[in-house]
Amino acid sequence: MYVPRGKLLALVMIVVAASLVTATGAFTSVQAERTAEVNVAGDANAYLGLIPYDGGNGHFAHENSKGELEIKFTKEKETEAGGQGVNPNSVTTFDNVFTIKNQGTQEVNVKVTEGKKDMITFYDSKNGNSLTDGKSVAPGETINVGVEIDASGKTKSSGKITEHITITAKKDGAARTATLPNASSS
């Protein structure tokens, strides 16, 4: 059977082109093993750093043995002048108790929410704005956090006020958040 040279050449070109189209690297399935390493750091060294303020009211914040920030305005944290707590039936504010530092790689919105008792409120010491609605913090930036304690209706015999606080950091538009539910204040 005689095939003209032009038709044979066209047929060879079609076969070569078809083999190139199907050899594009398409695949149906891949399984690959990789390694992921995660370092669990204390609050001061985490991507969202929670650090006692350096000086003054930073005395009331510390990192406990679990590496978690704790805030205490109790006789356990008695001041050099002998103070052991807030006044009864009062609202007391403390600027610059601890610092939140974005030690990550992207800007996040940081919120601090109180427990159910609503007796302790957290605010930006720089401008007095509540941190309940959040504040945008770029990598390397910090927020110096103040604490307001509402002891209205409390007497000396009422004892300690204990609230668990939640610090949330979320990138705008992100589906997940980093939440630190174990920060506590008493």
ABEGO torsion letter per residue (X at the ends): XBBBAAAAAAAAAAAAAAAAAAAAGBBABBBBBBBBBBBBBBAAABABBBBBBBEEAAAABBBBAAGBBBBBBBAAABBAAGBAEBBBGBBBBBBGABBBBBABABBBBBBBBBBAAGABBBBBAAAGBBAAAEBBBBBGBBBBBBBBBBABGBBAAAEBBBBBBBBBBBBBGBABBBBBAABBBX
